[in-house]
């Protein structure tokens, strides 16, 4: 699975594609075949080992905001030393996907010509990412602590708020729906197969 990321309004931005690449490459439990790196035109590109690895990658990108994401499903014919030096249909599909992502409100698209379940994966990711994009900074902060395994009382102590406030933030941030969406995406992604 190839992921191509392009910054929205990159000429006027203070965001750094290199910083996002570093953040994505440092995500725990994400297996990356070719690390994310800055390519032509300040885009990022990386190759994931497992389809489910797209979930934490998309979460990190959604939290930062301001990026279009294309996910390419296909074969890698030539494995170069980096994503930039590798070639194959997965890279072509990622390019097509990021171009299509620029035309949809949620900014993420999946392409995989002829591969089974790609359109289902595309729709599930669209809904899930739209949900993530509604989350406030406080919601992100609280959800990230919960996803790291902290309990509500531990989160409350760390943030200096009440346990009831933690619970309210998690509900407002749609944590339960986020987790269900992530499970659905992982399930569909595991069923994506070549034609």
Protein Blocks (a to p, Z undefined) as FASTA:
>chain_A
ZZddddehkllpcbdfklmmmmmmmpghiacfbacdddehhiacdddfblklmmmmmmmm
mmngoiacdddedddfbdcfbfklggcjklmmmmmmmmmmmmpfnlpacddehiahklmm
mmmmmmmmmmmmmpcfklmmmmmmmmnopafklmmmmnopafklmmmmmmmnommmmmmm
mmmmmmmmmmgccZZ
